[in-house]
Amino acid sequence: MKGIVVALWAIVCLGAGTAHADTKPDFTPMKWLVGTFACTGTSMLDGKTLSPIKGSLVGKLDLGDHWLALRGEADKLSFQVFVTWNAEAKQWESYVLDNSGGAETATTTGFSGATATWNGKIHAGKRTIDVVETWEKKSEKELHWVGKLGTVTIYDWTCKKSSSNSVRICTRIQARETCSRRECSSPPTVGRDDVASDLLMSRSRTVGLASPLH
C-alpha cells in the first residue's frame, strides 16, 4: 500500500508541473467549502451495514492556493482530500488518502446546478473499484456528500459550517464525553473479513469522514 501512496503523489507532483502549470485555479465554485464543518451521517465501516458517525471537515486553500485541501476527522477515522483544476482536461481532479492506507482519484467537470458528480477509483494493491460521489451544495453553509459503489450507498454525510472553535474531534478517550456543543458516540466495531470489506472500509474511512464525514 505504501507503493500506491508514493505512486499517487508522483502523479500529483508531475501533474502540478504540466497540466496544472503555475496558473492558480479559480476556486470560486468551491470556495464555500473553505471553513470548518460539523458533520453527521452514516458510513459502511464493516462492508455490510451503514453505521452512524460524527466528525468534522476543515477546508482551506493550500500549497500556494493551487489546491483546495479538505481534512476530515471522526473518531479514529482520518482522511485528506486535495482538489485542483486541470486546465488542459478542463476538469476538476481530486486525490484522496486515508489513515487505513486507502487512496482514491476522481474527476468532475464541476457543479451542474447545486451538484457536482465525481467519478473515481479506489486503489487497493493491484485492484481498483469504481466509486461515484456527489457533492450537493444545500446552501453556502451546508454540504451533502454521498458515495456509492454501483447502487450501494457506502456513506452519506451532511456537513454544516460552524465557527472554527465550535468543533472538536472526538477520540476513543472522549467517546463518553461531551465534545463542544455535540455528543460523541462510541466508535463502531470495524470488521475486516474479506477483500470486499477492505475496499469498502477504505472508501468509508476516506469520506466517512468516512471522506464526506471519502
FIKOLZA-1660 file (N, C-alpha, C; in steps of 0.1 Angstrom, whole numbers, plus 5000, padded with zeros to 4 digits):
% residues 214
   i   px   py   pz ch aa at
   1 5008 4988 5000  A  M  N
   1 5000 5000 5000  A  M CA
   1 5009 5013 5000  A  M  C
   2 5021 5012 5006  A  K  N
   2 5029 5023 5007  A  K CA
   2 5033 5027 4992  A  K  C
   3 5035 5017 4984  A  G  N
   3 5039 5019 4970  A  G CA
   3 5028 5027 4963  A  G  C
   4 5015 5024 4966  A  I  N
   4 5004 5031 4960  A  I CA
   4 5004 5046 4963  A  I  C
   5 5007 5049 4976  A  V  N
   5 5007 5063 4981  A  V CA
   5 5019 5070 4974  A  V  C
   6 5031 5064 4972  A  V  N
   6 5042 5070 4966  A  V CA
   6 5038 5073 4951  A  V  C
   7 5032 5063 4945  A  A  N
   7 5028 5065 4930  A  A CA
   7 5018 5076 4929  A  A  C
   8 5008 5076 4938  A  L  N
   8 4998 5087 4938  A  L CA
   8 5004 5100 4939  A  L  C
   9 5013 5102 4948  A  W  N
   9 5020 5115 4950  A  W CA
   9 5029 5119 4938  A  W  C
  10 5034 5109 4932  A  A  N
  10 5042 5111 4920  A  A CA
  10 5033 5117 4909  A  A  C
  11 5021 5111 4907  A  I  N
  11 5012 5116 4898  A  I CA
  11 5008 5131 4901  A  I  C
  12 5005 5134 4914  A  V  N
  12 5002 5147 4918  A  V CA
  12 5013 5157 4914  A  V  C
  13 5025 5153 4918  A  C  N
  13 5036 5162 4916  A  C CA
  13 5039 5165 4901  A  C  C
  14 5039 5154 4893  A  L  N
  14 5041 5155 4879  A  L CA
  14 5030 5164 4872  A  L  C
  15 5018 5161 4877  A  G  N
  15 5006 5169 4872  A  G CA
  15 5008 5184 4875  A  G  C
  16 5013 5187 4887  A  A  N
  16 5015 5201 4891  A  A CA
  16 5024 5208 4882  A  A  C
  17 5034 5201 4875  A  G  N
  17 5043 5207 4867  A  G CA
  17 5039 5207 4852  A  G  C
  18 5028 5201 4849  A  T  N
  18 5024 5201 4835  A  T CA
  18 5010 5207 4833  A  T  C
  19 5000 5198 4834  A  A  N
  19 4986 5203 4832  A  A CA
  19 4983 5214 4841  A  A  C
  20 4987 5214 4854  A  H  N
  20 4983 5224 4864  A  H CA
  20 4992 5236 4863  A  H  C
  21 5004 5235 4857  A  A  N
  21 5013 5246 4855  A  A CA
  21 5014 5255 4867  A  A  C
  22 5016 5268 4864  A  D  N
  22 5018 5278 4875  A  D CA
  22 5006 5287 4877  A  D  C
  23 4996 5285 4869  A  T  N
  23 4984 5293 4870  A  T CA
  23 4975 5288 4881  A  T  C
  24 4971 5297 4890  A  K  N
  24 4963 5293 4901  A  K CA
  24 4949 5290 4896  A  K  C
  25 4943 5280 4901  A  P  N
  25 4929 5277 4897  A  P CA
  25 4919 5287 4902  A  P  C
  26 4908 5289 4895  A  D  N
  26 4897 5298 4900  A  D CA
  26 4888 5289 4909  A  D  C
  27 4890 5290 4922  A  F  N
  27 4882 5282 4931  A  F CA
  27 4868 5288 4934  A  F  C
  28 4864 5298 4927  A  T  N
  28 4851 5304 4930  A  T CA
  28 4840 5294 4932  A  T  C
  29 4838 5284 4923  A  P  N
  29 4827 5274 4925  A  P CA
  29 4828 5266 4938  A  P  C
  30 4840 5265 4944  A  M  N
  30 4842 5256 4955  A  M CA
  30 4846 5264 4968  A  M  C
  31 4847 5277 4967  A  K  N
  31 4853 5284 4978  A  K CA
  31 4844 5284 4991  A  K  C
  32 4831 5280 4989  A  W  N
  32 4822 5279 5000  A  W CA
  32 4826 5267 5009  A  W  C
  33 4835 5258 5004  A  L  N
  33 4840 5247 5012  A  L CA
  33 4851 5250 5021  A  L  C
  34 4856 5263 5020  A  V  N
  34 4866 5267 5029  A  V CA
  34 4860 5271 5043  A  V  C
  35 4865 5265 5053  A  G  N
  35 4859 5267 5066  A  G CA
  35 4858 5254 5074  A  G  C
  36 4852 5255 5086  A  T  N
  36 4851 5243 5094  A  T CA
  36 4836 5239 5095  A  T  C
  37 4834 5226 5092  A  F  N
  37 4821 5220 5092  A  F CA
  37 4819 5209 5103  A  F  C
  38 4808 5208 5109  A  A  N
  38 4804 5197 5118  A  A CA
  38 4796 5188 5110  A  A  C
  39 4799 5175 5110  A  C  N
  39 4793 5165 5101  A  C CA
  39 4787 5154 5109  A  C  C
  40 4775 5149 5104  A  T  N
  40 4769 5138 5109  A  T CA
  40 4764 5129 5097  A  T  C
  41 4762 5116 5099  A  G  N
  41 4757 5108 5088  A  G CA
  41 4760 5094 5091  A  G  C
  42 4762 5086 5080  A  T  N
  42 4764 5072 5081  A  T CA
  42 4775 5068 5072  A  T  C
  43 4782 5057 5076  A  S  N
  43 4793 5051 5067  A  S CA
  43 4793 5036 5069  A  S  C
  44 4796 5029 5058  A  M  N
  44 4796 5015 5058  A  M CA
  44 4810 5010 5063  A  M  C
  45 4812 5009 5075  A  L  N
  45 4825 5006 5081  A  L CA
  45 4829 4991 5081  A  L  C
  46 4818 4982 5081  A  D  N
  46 4821 4968 5081  A  D CA
  46 4819 4961 5068  A  D  C
  47 4816 4969 5057  A  G  N
  47 4814 4964 5044  A  G CA
  47 4800 4958 5042  A  G  C
  48 4791 4960 5052  A  K  N
  48 4778 4954 5051  A  K CA
  48 4767 4963 5055  A  K  C
  49 4768 4971 5066  A  T  N
  49 4758 4979 5070  A  T CA
  49 4762 4993 5073  A  T  C
  50 4753 5003 5071  A  L  N
  50 4757 5017 5074  A  L CA
  50 4756 5020 5089  A  L  C
  51 4766 5026 5095  A  S  N
  51 4766 5029 5109  A  S CA
  51 4767 5044 5111  A  S  C
  52 4760 5050 5122  A  P  N
  52 4761 5064 5124  A  P CA
  52 4775 5068 5127  A  P  C
  53 4778 5081 5123  A  I  N
  53 4792 5086 5126  A  I CA
  53 4791 5101 5127  A  I  C
  54 4800 5107 5135  A  K  N
  54 4801 5121 5137  A  K CA
  54 4815 5126 5135  A  K  C
  55 4817 5138 5131  A  G  N
  55 4831 5143 5129  A  G CA
  55 4831 5157 5124  A  G  C
  56 4842 5160 5118  A  S  N
  56 4844 5174 5113  A  S CA
  56 4851 5174 5099  A  S  C
  57 4849 5184 5092  A  L  N
  57 4856 5186 5079  A  L CA
  57 4861 5201 5079  A  L  C
  58 4874 5202 5076  A  V  N
  58 4880 5215 5076  A  V CA
  58 4886 5218 5062  A  V  C
  59 4881 5228 5055  A  G  N
  59 4886 5231 5042  A  G CA
  59 4894 5244 5041  A  G  C
  60 4905 5244 5033  A  K  N
  60 4913 5256 5031  A  K CA
  60 4920 5255 5018  A  K  C
  61 4924 5267 5012  A  L  N
  61 4932 5267 5001  A  L CA
  61 4947 5265 5005  A  L  C
  62 4954 5257 4998  A  D  N
  62 4967 5253 5003  A  D CA
  62 4978 5252 4992  A  D  C
  63 4990 5251 4996  A  L  N
  63 5001 5250 4987  A  L CA
  63 5001 5261 4976  A  L  C
  64 5002 5273 4981  A  G  N
  64 5002 5284 4971  A  G CA
  64 4989 5287 4965  A  G  C
  65 4978 5282 4971  A  D  N
  65 4964 5284 4966  A  D CA
  65 4962 5276 4953  A  D  C
  66 4970 5266 4951  A  H  N
  66 4968 5257 4939  A  H CA
  66 4959 5245 4942  A  H  C
  67 4956 5243 4955  A  W  N
  67 4948 5232 4959  A  W CA
  67 4938 5236 4969  A  W  C
  68 4926 5230 4968  A  L  N
  68 4916 5230 4979  A  L CA
  68 4919 5218 4987  A  L  C
  69 4922 5220 5000  A  A  N
  69 4925 5208 5009  A  A CA
  69 4914 5206 5019  A  A  C
  70 4909 5194 5019  A  L  N
  70 4898 5191 5029  A  L CA
  70 4903 5180 5038  A  L  C
  71 4903 5183 5051  A  R  N
  71 4907 5174 5061  A  R CA
  71 4895 5169 5069  A  R  C
  72 4894 5156 5069  A  G  N
  72 4882 5150 5077  A  G CA
  72 4887 5142 5088  A  G  C
  73 4880 5143 5100  A  E  N
  73 4883 5135 5112  A  E CA
  73 4870 5130 5118  A  E  C
  74 4870 5118 5123  A  A  N
  74 4858 5113 5130  A  A CA
  74 4862 5101 5138  A  A  C
  75 4861 5102 5151  A  D  N
  75 4865 5091 5160  A  D CA
  75 4879 5087 5156  A  D  C
  76 4882 5074 5151  A  K  N
  76 4895 5070 5148  A  K CA
  76 4898 5071 5133  A  K  C
  77 4888 5078 5125  A  L  N
  77 4890 5079 5111  A  L CA
  77 4896 5092 5107  A  L  C
  78 4904 5092 5097  A  S  N
  78 4911 5104 5092  A  S CA
  78 4914 5103 5077  A  S  C
  79 4911 5114 5070  A  F  N
  79 4914 5114 5056  A  F CA
  79 4917 5128 5051  A  F  C
  80 4924 5129 5040  A  Q  N
  80 4928 5141 5034  A  Q CA
  80 4924 5141 5019  A  Q  C
  81 4918 5152 5014  A  V  N
  81 4914 5153 5000  A  V CA
  81 4921 5166 4995  A  V  C
  82 4927 5164 4983  A  F  N
  82 4932 5176 4976  A  F CA
  82 4925 5177 4963  A  F  C
  83 4920 5189 4960  A  V  N
  83 4913 5192 4947  A  V CA
  83 4920 5203 4940  A  V  C
  84 4921 5201 4927  A  T  N
  84 4926 5212 4918  A  T CA
  84 4919 5211 4904  A  T  C
  85 4922 5222 4896  A  W  N
  85 4916 5223 4883  A  W CA
  85 4927 5219 4873  A  W  C
  86 4924 5210 4863  A  N  N
  86 4932 5206 4852  A  N CA
  86 4928 5214 4840  A  N  C
  87 4935 5225 4837  A  A  N
  87 4931 5233 4826  A  A CA
  87 4931 5226 4812  A  A  C
  88 4940 5217 4810  A  E  N
  88 4941 5210 4797  A  E CA
  88 4929 5201 4795  A  E  C
  89 4926 5193 4806  A  A  N
  89 4915 5184 4805  A  A CA
  89 4902 5190 4808  A  A  C
  90 4902 5203 4813  A  K  N
  90 4890 5210 4816  A  K CA
  90 4881 5203 4826  A  K  C
  91 4887 5199 4837  A  Q  N
  91 4880 5191 4847  A  Q CA
  91 4887 5193 4861  A  Q  C
  92 4879 5191 4871  A  W  N
  92 4884 5191 4885  A  W CA
  92 4890 5178 4888  A  W  C
  93 4901 5177 4895  A  E  N
  93 4906 5164 4899  A  E CA
  93 4908 5164 4914  A  E  C
  94 4905 5152 4920  A  S  N
  94 4907 5150 4934  A  S CA
  94 4916 5138 4937  A  S  C
  95 4924 5140 4948  A  Y  N
  95 4933 5129 4952  A  Y CA
  95 4930 5127 4967  A  Y  C
  96 4927 5115 4971  A  V  N
  96 4923 5112 4985  A  V CA
  96 4932 5102 4991  A  V  C
  97 4936 5104 5003  A  L  N
  97 4944 5095 5011  A  L CA
  97 4937 5094 5025  A  L  C
  98 4938 5081 5031  A  D  N
  98 4932 5080 5044  A  D CA
  98 4941 5072 5053  A  D  C
  99 4937 5072 5066  A  N  N
  99 4946 5065 5076  A  N CA
  99 4945 5050 5076  A  N  C
 100 4938 5044 5067  A  S  N
 100 4938 5030 5066  A  S CA
 100 4947 5025 5054  A  S  C
 101 4953 5035 5048  A  G  N
 101 4962 5032 5036  A  G CA
 101 4954 5032 5023  A  G  C
 102 4942 5037 5024  A  G  N
 102 4934 5037 5011  A  G CA
 102 4937 5050 5003  A  G  C
 103 4935 5049 4990  A  A  N
 103 4938 5060 4981  A  A CA
 103 4927 5060 4970  A  A  C
 104 4924 5072 4966  A  E  N
 104 4913 5074 4955  A  E CA
 104 4917 5086 4946  A  E  C
 105 4914 5084 4934  A  T  N
 105 4915 5095 4924  A  T CA
 105 4901 5097 4918  A  T  C
 106 4897 5109 4915  A  A  N
 106 4884 5111 4909  A  A CA
 106 4884 5124 4901  A  A  C
 107 4874 5126 4892  A  T  N
 107 4873 5138 4884  A  T CA
 107 4858 5142 4883  A  T  C
 108 4856 5155 4880  A  T  N
 108 4843 5160 4877  A  T CA
 108 4845 5173 4868  A  T  C
 109 4835 5175 4860  A  T  N
 109 4835 5187 4852  A  T CA
 109 4831 5199 4860  A  T  C
 110 4825 5197 4872  A  G  N
 110 4821 5208 4880  A  G CA
 110 4807 5207 4885  A  G  C
 111 4801 5217 4890  A  F  N
 111 4788 5217 4895  A  F CA
 111 4778 5220 4884  A  F  C
 112 4768 5211 4884  A  S  N
 112 4756 5213 4875  A  S CA
 112 4745 5217 4884  A  S  C
 113 4741 5229 4884  A  G  N
 113 4732 5234 4894  A  G CA
 113 4738 5234 4907  A  G  C
 114 4733 5226 4917  A  A  N
 114 4739 5226 4930  A  A CA
 114 4747 5213 4933  A  A  C
 115 4749 5205 4923  A  T  N
 115 4755 5192 4925  A  T CA
 115 4767 5189 4916  A  T  C
 116 4778 5185 4922  A  A  N
 116 4790 5180 4914  A  A CA
 116 4791 5165 4916  A  A  C
 117 4792 5158 4904  A  T  N
 117 4793 5143 4904  A  T CA
 117 4807 5139 4901  A  T  C
 118 4813 5132 4911  A  W  N
 118 4827 5128 4909  A  W CA
 118 4827 5113 4905  A  W  C
 119 4835 5110 4895  A  N  N
 119 4836 5096 4890  A  N CA
 119 4851 5092 4894  A  N  C
 120 4852 5082 4902  A  G  N
 120 4866 5079 4906  A  G CA
 120 4869 5064 4908  A  G  C
 121 4881 5061 4913  A  K  N
 121 4885 5048 4915  A  K CA
 121 4892 5047 4928  A  K  C
 122 4889 5037 4936  A  I  N
 122 4896 5034 4948  A  I CA
 122 4907 5024 4945  A  I  C
 123 4919 5027 4950  A  H  N
 123 4931 5019 4946  A  H CA
 123 4935 5011 4959  A  H  C
 124 4936 4998 4957  A  A  N
 124 4940 4989 4968  A  A CA
 124 4949 4978 4962  A  A  C
 125 4962 4979 4963  A  G  N
 125 4971 4969 4957  A  G CA
 125 4969 4970 4942  A  G  C
 126 4967 4958 4936  A  K  N
 126 4966 4958 4921  A  K CA
 126 4951 4959 4917  A  K  C
 127 4942 4961 4927  A  R  N
 127 4928 4962 4925  A  R CA
 127 4923 4976 4924  A  R  C
 128 4913 4979 4916  A  T  N
 128 4907 4992 4916  A  T CA
 128 4892 4989 4916  A  T  C
 129 4884 4998 4922  A  I  N
 129 4870 4997 4922  A  I CA
 129 4864 5010 4920  A  I  C
 130 4854 5011 4911  A  D  N
 130 4847 5023 4907  A  D CA
 130 4839 5029 4918  A  D  C
 131 4839 5042 4920  A  V  N
 131 4831 5048 4930  A  V CA
 131 4825 5061 4924  A  V  C
 132 4813 5065 4928  A  V  N
 132 4807 5077 4924  A  V CA
 132 4803 5085 4936  A  V  C
 133 4808 5098 4936  A  E  N
 133 4805 5107 4948  A  E CA
 133 4797 5118 4942  A  E  C
 134 4788 5123 4951  A  T  N
 134 4781 5136 4948  A  T CA
 134 4783 5146 4959  A  T  C
 135 4786 5158 4955  A  W  N
 135 4787 5169 4965  A  W CA
 135 4775 5178 4962  A  W  C
 136 4766 5179 4971  A  E  N
 136 4754 5187 4969  A  E CA
 136 4755 5199 4978  A  E  C
 137 4755 5211 4972  A  K  N
 137 4755 5224 4979  A  K CA
 137 4741 5227 4983  A  K  C
 138 4738 5224 4996  A  K  N
 138 4725 5227 5001  A  K CA
 138 4723 5242 5004  A  K  C
 139 4734 5248 5007  A  S  N
 139 4735 5263 5010  A  S CA
 139 4749 5266 5011  A  S  C
 140 4752 5279 5013  A  E  N
 140 4766 5283 5015  A  E CA
 140 4773 5277 5027  A  E  C
 141 4765 5272 5036  A  K  N
 141 4770 5266 5048  A  K CA
 141 4767 5251 5050  A  K  C
 142 4762 5245 5040  A  E  N
 142 4758 5230 5041  A  E CA
 142 4762 5222 5029  A  E  C
 143 4769 5211 5032  A  L  N
 143 4773 5201 5021  A  L CA
 143 4766 5188 5024  A  L  C
 144 4761 5182 5014  A  H  N
 144 4756 5168 5014  A  H CA
 144 4764 5160 5005  A  H  C
 145 4771 5150 5011  A  W  N
 145 4782 5143 5004  A  W CA
 145 4778 5128 5005  A  W  C
 146 4776 5122 4993  A  V  N
 146 4772 5108 4992  A  V CA
 146 4782 5100 4983  A  V  C
 147 4785 5088 4987  A  G  N
 147 4794 5079 4979  A  G CA
 147 4787 5066 4977  A  G  C
 148 4788 5061 4964  A  K  N
 148 4782 5048 4961  A  K CA
 148 4791 5039 4953  A  K  C
 149 4790 5026 4955  A  L  N
 149 4796 5016 4947  A  L CA
 149 4785 5010 4940  A  L  C
 150 4783 5013 4927  A  G  N
 150 4772 5009 4919  A  G CA
 150 4759 5015 4925  A  G  C
 151 4750 5007 4930  A  T  N
 151 4737 5012 4936  A  T CA
 151 4738 5012 4951  A  T  C
 152 4749 5007 4956  A  V  N
 152 4751 5006 4971  A  V CA
 152 4757 5019 4977  A  V  C
 153 4750 5025 4986  A  T  N
 153 4755 5037 4993  A  T CA
 153 4765 5032 5004  A  T  C
 154 4777 5038 5003  A  I  N
 154 4787 5034 5013  A  I CA
 154 4789 5045 5023  A  I  C
 155 4785 5057 5020  A  Y  N
 155 4785 5068 5030  A  Y CA
 155 4775 5079 5026  A  Y  C
 156 4770 5086 5036  A  D  N
 156 4760 5096 5034  A  D CA
 156 4762 5106 5045  A  D  C
 157 4768 5118 5042  A  W  N
 157 4771 5128 5052  A  W CA
 157 4764 5141 5049  A  W  C
 158 4761 5148 5060  A  T  N
 158 4756 5161 5060  A  T CA
 158 4766 5170 5068  A  T  C
 159 4772 5180 5062  A  C  N
 159 4782 5188 5069  A  C CA
 159 4777 5202 5070  A  C  C
 160 4777 5208 5082  A  K  N
 160 4772 5222 5083  A  K CA
 160 4783 5230 5089  A  K  C
 161 4785 5242 5082  A  K  N
 161 4796 5251 5086  A  K CA
 161 4794 5257 5100  A  K  C
 162 4804 5257 5108  A  S  N
 162 4804 5263 5121  A  S CA
 162 4816 5272 5123  A  S  C
 163 4816 5279 5134  A  S  N
 163 4828 5287 5137  A  S CA
 163 4840 5277 5140  A  S  C
 164 4852 5282 5137  A  S  N
 164 4864 5273 5138  A  S CA
 164 4866 5268 5153  A  S  C
 165 4860 5274 5163  A  N  N
 165 4862 5270 5176  A  N CA
 165 4851 5261 5182  A  N  C
 166 4841 5259 5174  A  S  N
 166 4829 5252 5179  A  S CA
 166 4830 5237 5177  A  S  C
 167 4840 5232 5170  A  V  N
 167 4841 5217 5168  A  V CA
 167 4854 5212 5173  A  V  C
 168 4853 5201 5181  A  R  N
 168 4864 5194 5185  A  R CA
 168 4863 5180 5180  A  R  C
 169 4875 5173 5177  A  I  N
 169 4874 5160 5172  A  I CA
 169 4873 5150 5183  A  I  C
 170 4864 5141 5182  A  C  N
 170 4862 5131 5193  A  C CA
 170 4871 5119 5191  A  C  C
 171 4878 5115 5201  A  T  N
 171 4887 5103 5201  A  T CA
 171 4880 5093 5209  A  T  C
 172 4886 5081 5210  A  R  N
 172 4881 5070 5218  A  R CA
 172 4881 5074 5232  A  R  C
 173 4891 5081 5237  A  I  N
 173 4891 5085 5251  A  I CA
 173 4880 5095 5254  A  I  C
 174 4876 5103 5244  A  Q  N
 174 4865 5112 5246  A  Q CA
 174 4851 5107 5243  A  Q  C
 175 4851 5094 5239  A  A  N
 175 4838 5088 5234  A  A CA
 175 4826 5090 5243  A  A  C
 176 4828 5091 5256  A  R  N
 176 4817 5092 5265  A  R CA
 176 4816 5106 5271  A  R  C
 177 4824 5116 5265  A  E  N
 177 4824 5129 5270  A  E CA
 177 4816 5138 5260  A  E  C
 178 4813 5150 5265  A  T  N
 178 4806 5159 5256  A  T CA
 178 4817 5167 5249  A  T  C
 179 4817 5167 5235  A  C  N
 179 4826 5175 5227  A  C CA
 179 4819 5187 5223  A  C  C
 180 4825 5199 5227  A  S  N
 180 4820 5212 5224  A  S CA
 180 4807 5212 5215  A  S  C
 181 4796 5214 5221  A  R  N
 181 4783 5216 5215  A  R CA
 181 4777 5203 5208  A  R  C
 182 4783 5192 5210  A  R  N
 182 4777 5180 5205  A  R CA
 182 4782 5168 5213  A  R  C
 183 4774 5157 5212  A  E  N
 183 4777 5145 5220  A  E CA
 183 4784 5135 5211  A  E  C
 184 4795 5129 5216  A  C  N
 184 4803 5119 5208  A  C CA
 184 4797 5105 5210  A  C  C
 185 4796 5098 5200  A  S  N
 185 4791 5084 5201  A  S CA
 185 4803 5075 5201  A  S  C
 186 4802 5063 5207  A  S  N
 186 4813 5054 5208  A  S CA
 186 4816 5049 5194  A  S  C
 187 4829 5047 5190  A  P  N
 187 4832 5043 5176  A  P CA
 187 4826 5029 5174  A  P  C
 188 4821 5027 5162  A  P  N
 188 4816 5013 5158  A  P CA
 188 4827 5003 5157  A  P  C
 189 4824 4991 5159  A  T  N
 189 4833 4980 5158  A  T CA
 189 4836 4977 5143  A  T  C
 190 4848 4977 5139  A  V  N
 190 4851 4975 5125  A  V CA
 190 4856 4961 5122  A  V  C
 191 4849 4955 5112  A  G  N
 191 4853 4941 5108  A  G CA
 191 4861 4942 5095  A  G  C
 192 4871 4933 5093  A  R  N
 192 4878 4932 5081  A  R CA
 192 4879 4917 5076  A  R  C
 193 4868 4912 5071  A  D  N
 193 4867 4898 5069  A  D CA
 193 4871 4894 5055  A  D  C
 194 4870 4903 5045  A  D  N
 194 4874 4899 5032  A  D CA
 194 4879 4911 5024  A  D  C
 195 4883 4909 5011  A  V  N
 195 4888 4920 5003  A  V CA
 195 4877 4930 5000  A  V  C
 196 4865 4925 4998  A  A  N
 196 4854 4935 4995  A  A CA
 196 4852 4944 5007  A  A  C
 197 4852 4938 5019  A  S  N
 197 4851 4946 5031  A  S CA
 197 4862 4956 5032  A  S  C
 198 4875 4952 5029  A  D  N
 198 4886 4961 5030  A  D CA
 198 4884 4973 5020  A  D  C
 199 4880 4970 5008  A  L  N
 199 4878 4981 4998  A  L CA
 199 4867 4991 5003  A  L  C
 200 4856 4985 5009  A  L  N
 200 4845 4994 5014  A  L CA
 200 4850 5002 5025  A  L  C
 201 4858 4996 5034  A  M  N
 201 4863 5003 5045  A  M CA
 201 4873 5014 5041  A  M  C
 202 4881 5012 5031  A  S  N
 202 4890 5022 5026  A  S CA
 202 4882 5034 5022  A  S  C
 203 4871 5032 5014  A  R  N
 203 4863 5043 5009  A  R CA
 203 4856 5050 5020  A  R  C
 204 4850 5041 5029  A  S  N
 204 4843 5046 5041  A  S CA
 204 4851 5055 5049  A  S  C
 205 4864 5051 5052  A  R  N
 205 4872 5059 5060  A  R CA
 205 4877 5072 5053  A  R  C
 206 4878 5071 5040  A  T  N
 206 4882 5082 5032  A  T CA
 206 4872 5093 5033  A  T  C
 207 4860 5090 5032  A  V  N
 207 4850 5101 5033  A  V CA
 207 4841 5098 5044  A  V  C
 208 4843 5090 5051  A  G  N
 208 4833 5088 5062  A  G CA
 208 4836 5097 5072  A  G  C
 209 4841 5104 5065  A  L  N
 209 4847 5113 5073  A  L CA
 209 4847 5103 5081  A  L  C
 210 4844 5097 5067  A  A  N
 210 4843 5084 5063  A  A CA
 210 4833 5087 5054  A  A  C
 211 4853 5103 5036  A  S  N
 211 4857 5113 5033  A  S CA
 211 4849 5115 5033  A  S  C
 212 4826 5123 5030  A  P  N
 212 4822 5133 5034  A  P CA
 212 4819 5130 5041  A  P  C
 213 4818 5120 5060  A  L  N
 213 4824 5126 5070  A  L CA
 213 4834 5118 5071  A  L  C
 214 4853 5100 5013  A  H  N
 214 4856 5100 5012  A  H CA
 214 4851 5094 5020  A  H  C
% end
